[in-house]
Amino acid sequence: MLRSVLIGTGSHLPKRAVSNDELSQTVDTSDEWIVERTGIRNRYIAGDDETTSSLATEAARKAIAASGIEACSIDLIILATATPDQTFPASATLVQAALGCNGCVAFDVHAVCSGFLYAVSVADAMIRAGSAKRALVIGAETFTRILDWEDRTTCVLFGDGAGAIVLEGREETGEKPRGIIATKLHADGAHNQLLYVDGGPSTTGTVGHLRMKGREVFKHAVVNLASVLGEVLAEAGLEIKDIDWLVPHQANKRILDATAKKLGMPKEKIVVTVDRHANTSAASVPLALDTAILDGRIKPGDLVMLEAMGGGFTWGASLIRM
């Protein structure tokens, strides 16, 4: 069968790392307060010379190098982001130009923290439909540009970064074929006011700032993530014990722990990087995935579940055989 096989990953973080202690010099907070509530110890903040597209381009270059292919062989680029360089054109086209693969399909997907999974699903569908052979899927954000730095309940949670993967359509055979096995996506716009940005081109004419009701988001996240993971396993005919690694959206260590408990999944099987780079929205899943591949935890043949939930609400999960 034709499968979208993951052949390479890459990630990139801004030059400036900001610890909780450094942040506490300008924000009314402390390392103890942040770690206890979120597990976050560090985040990266993009400089004036760093943008969503520049971070995305560097992550893409690393993913392409890891794949052992030429950039010109890519015929689809999908960039998941809620913080594009411009209102239009799509930041994916800036990445395309920087990579020198002009002429291929390139567009952005906007589903906030679930954006990368939405982008993976679209790329997978296009590959299986024969519309693309090689897809570059990126999650990249400069979320610190939309934070209210006087709101300590939100500004301590987020950071900037990018992660990317390359998918290739291959005819897979055998008992355990590689590639994307199943994906489930959801959205529920009724919860818009729990996690949103208070601005936009057609309303205020401004970018706006992120607003969040943390406790309510936490409750929905644990329930929705556990539920969608179960849906994907049911479609694949598998059980929790069959998963080698869970790579979740890196929003909050407490959400990760609560989700693991609800699923009955050992914490040792969950990739956690939120302590290193905070919540990077659409970039967090590919960042964590690349980290676990580079350090040798995730190996060829492993069964890996990706999952995320973000503003909208949007949420989803995708099961991949590496």
C-alpha positions in Angstrom: 0.0 0.0 0.0 1.1 3.6 -0.6 2.1 5.2 2.7 3.5 8.6 3.7 6.8 7.6 5.2 8.7 9.9 7.5 12.3 10.1 6.1 13.8 13.0 8.0 13.3 15.5 10.8 14.9 18.8 11.8 14.4 21.6 14.3 15.7 25.1 15.0 15.5 27.5 18.0 16.3 31.2 18.2 19.8 32.3 19.4 18.5 33.8 22.7 17.7 31.4 25.5 15.8 32.9 28.5 15.7 31.1 31.8 13.0 31.5 34.4 15.5 33.5 36.6 16.2 35.9 33.8 12.5 36.3 33.0 11.8 37.0 36.7 13.9 40.2 36.4 11.3 41.8 34.1 8.1 39.8 35.0 6.5 39.4 38.5 7.3 35.7 38.7 9.9 33.2 40.0 11.5 30.0 38.8 9.8 28.1 41.6 6.3 29.4 40.6 6.8 28.6 36.9 8.3 25.1 37.4 5.7 24.1 40.0 2.8 25.0 37.7 4.1 24.2 34.3 7.4 22.3 34.4 9.0 25.0 32.2 12.6 26.1 33.0 13.7 27.8 29.8 12.3 29.3 26.5 13.8 30.8 23.4 12.9 34.3 22.2 13.4 35.3 18.6 15.6 38.4 17.9 14.9 41.2 15.5 16.7 39.3 12.7 14.7 36.1 13.3 11.2 35.5 12.0 8.8 32.6 11.7 9.9 31.9 8.1 13.6 32.1 9.0 13.2 29.7 11.8 11.1 27.4 9.6 13.7 27.6 6.8 16.5 26.4 9.1 14.5 23.6 10.5 13.5 22.6 7.0 17.2 22.6 5.8 18.1 20.2 8.7 15.1 17.9 7.8 16.1 17.8 4.2 19.7 17.1 5.1 18.6 14.2 7.4 16.5 12.8 4.6 19.4 12.7 2.2 17.5 14.4 -0.6 17.7 17.6 -2.6 15.4 20.5 -1.8 14.4 20.7 -5.5 12.8 17.3 -5.2 10.1 18.5 -2.8 6.8 19.2 -4.5 4.7 20.2 -1.4 5.4 22.6 1.5 2.9 23.1 4.3 3.8 25.4 7.1 1.7 25.3 10.3 1.8 28.7 12.1 -0.4 31.2 13.9 2.3 33.8 13.7 3.1 34.3 10.0 5.6 36.9 8.8 2.9 38.8 7.0 -0.9 38.6 6.7 -0.2 37.4 3.2 1.4 35.9 1.3 1.8 32.6 3.1 5.1 32.2 5.0 5.5 28.8 3.3 6.3 30.7 0.1 9.1 32.5 1.8 10.5 29.2 3.0 10.1 27.9 -0.6 12.1 30.8 -2.0 14.8 30.4 0.6 15.2 26.7 -0.2 15.2 27.3 -3.9 12.4 24.9 -4.8 10.1 27.4 -6.5 7.2 26.0 -8.4 6.0 23.4 -5.9 2.8 23.8 -4.0 3.3 25.9 -0.8 0.8 27.2 1.7 0.2 27.8 5.4 -2.2 26.0 7.8 -3.6 27.8 10.8 -4.9 25.6 13.6 -2.7 27.0 16.4 -1.1 24.3 18.6 -2.7 21.5 16.5 -1.5 23.1 13.3 1.3 20.6 12.7 -1.0 17.6 13.0 -3.5 19.3 10.6 -0.6 19.9 8.2 0.6 16.3 8.5 -2.9 15.1 7.7 -3.2 17.3 4.6 0.2 16.2 3.3 -0.6 12.6 3.9 -3.9 12.9 2.0 -2.2 14.7 -0.9 0.5 12.0 -1.1 -2.0 9.2 -1.1 -4.1 11.0 -3.7 -1.0 11.3 -6.0 -0.9 15.1 -5.8 2.6 15.0 -4.2 5.5 12.6 -3.9 7.6 14.4 -1.3 6.2 16.8 1.3 8.0 19.2 3.7 5.8 19.8 6.7 6.8 22.5 9.2 5.6 23.9 12.4 7.1 27.3 13.2 6.1 30.1 15.6 7.3 33.4 17.0 4.6 33.4 19.8 6.5 35.8 22.0 5.5 38.5 19.5 1.8 38.2 20.5 2.3 37.9 24.3 1.2 40.4 26.9 4.4 40.7 28.9 2.4 42.2 31.8 0.3 39.1 32.1 2.4 36.6 34.1 -0.1 33.8 33.8 0.4 33.6 30.0 3.8 35.2 29.1 5.8 32.6 31.1 4.3 29.7 29.1 5.4 30.4 25.6 8.5 30.4 23.4 9.6 30.5 19.8 11.0 27.8 17.5 10.5 25.5 14.5 10.4 21.8 13.7 10.1 20.0 10.3 9.7 16.6 8.8 9.9 15.2 5.2 7.3 12.7 4.1 7.7 10.6 1.0 5.2 8.4 -0.7 6.3 4.8 -0.8 4.8 1.4 -1.5 5.2 -0.4 1.8 4.8 -4.1 2.3 5.2 -6.5 5.2 3.6 -7.0 8.6 4.7 -3.6 9.9 4.7 -1.1 7.0 6.3 2.2 7.8 4.4 5.5 7.5 1.3 7.3 8.7 -1.2 4.7 9.9 -4.1 6.8 11.1 -5.0 10.4 11.9 -8.0 11.9 13.6 -8.7 15.7 13.8 -11.4 17.7 15.6 -12.5 21.3 16.2 -15.0 23.0 18.4 -15.4 26.8 17.9 -17.8 27.1 20.8 -14.8 27.5 23.1 -13.2 30.4 21.2 -13.1 32.7 24.3 -11.0 30.3 26.4 -7.9 30.6 24.3 -7.6 33.3 21.6 -5.8 36.5 20.4 -7.7 39.7 20.9 -7.0 41.2 17.5 -7.0 40.6 13.8 -7.1 42.3 10.4 -10.9 42.2 10.0 -11.8 43.2 13.6 -9.3 45.5 15.3 -6.8 45.9 12.4 -4.0 45.0 14.9 -2.2 41.8 15.8 -3.5 41.7 19.3 -2.3 39.6 22.4 -2.9 36.1 23.5 -5.6 35.6 26.1 -6.2 32.3 28.0 -8.4 30.9 30.8 -5.9 28.3 31.9 -8.0 26.1 34.2 -10.7 25.6 31.6 -8.2 24.9 28.9 -6.5 22.3 31.1 -9.8 20.4 31.7 -10.6 20.3 28.0 -7.1 19.3 27.0 -6.9 16.2 29.2 -10.3 14.9 28.1 -9.9 15.7 24.4 -6.3 14.4 24.0 -7.1 11.1 25.8 -10.3 10.7 23.6 -8.7 11.4 20.2 -5.8 9.1 21.0 -8.3 6.3 21.7 -10.0 7.1 18.4 -6.7 6.7 16.4 -5.9 3.4 18.2 -9.3 2.0 17.5 -9.0 2.8 13.8 -5.6 1.2 13.7 -6.8 -1.9 15.7 -4.2 -1.3 18.4 -4.0 -0.7 22.2 -2.1 1.7 24.4 0.5 -0.9 25.2 1.4 -1.1 21.5 2.7 2.4 21.4 6.4 2.8 21.8 6.4 6.6 22.2 3.9 9.3 22.7 5.0 12.7 21.4 2.5 15.2 22.7 2.1 19.0 22.3 4.5 20.5 24.8 2.1 22.9 26.6 2.4 22.1 30.3 4.0 19.3 32.2 0.8 19.0 34.4 -1.3 18.4 31.3 1.1 15.7 30.1 1.1 14.0 33.4 -2.7 14.1 33.7 -3.2 12.8 30.2 -0.7 9.9 30.8 -2.6 9.0 34.0 -6.0 9.0 32.3 -4.6 6.8 29.5 -2.8 4.5 31.9 0.5 5.1 30.0 3.9 4.9 31.6 5.6 8.3 31.9 8.8 6.7 30.5 7.1 6.4 27.1 6.3 10.1 26.9 8.7 12.5 25.2 8.8 15.7 27.3 10.7 18.8 26.2 8.5 21.5 27.5 11.1 22.2 30.2 13.6 23.2 27.6 11.7 25.4 25.2 8.2 26.0 26.8 5.1 26.0 24.6 6.0 26.7 21.0 2.5 26.1 19.7 2.6 24.4 16.2 6.3 23.9 16.5 6.2 21.9 19.7 5.4 18.4 18.4 8.0 18.4 15.6 10.6 19.9 18.0 10.0 17.1 20.5 10.0 14.5 17.8 13.3 15.7 16.4 14.8 15.8 19.9 13.8 12.2 20.6 15.1 11.0 17.2 18.4 12.7 17.6 19.1 11.4 21.1 18.3 7.9 20.0 15.1 7.2 21.9 12.9 6.9 18.8 14.3 4.3 16.4 13.2 2.9 13.0 10.3 0.6 13.4 8.9 2.3 16.5 5.2 3.0 16.7 4.9 6.7 17.6 1.8 8.7 18.5 1.7 12.4 17.9 -1.1 14.5 19.6 -1.9 18.2 20.2 -4.7 20.6 21.2 -4.8 24.3 20.7 -7.0 27.4 20.4 -10.2 27.0 18.5 -10.4 24.5 20.1 -8.7 22.2 17.7 -7.2 18.9 18.6 -5.9 15.7 16.9 -3.6 12.7 16.9 -1.6 10.8 14.3 0.0 7.4 14.5 3.2 6.7 12.6 5.4 3.7 12.2 9.0 5.1 11.9 
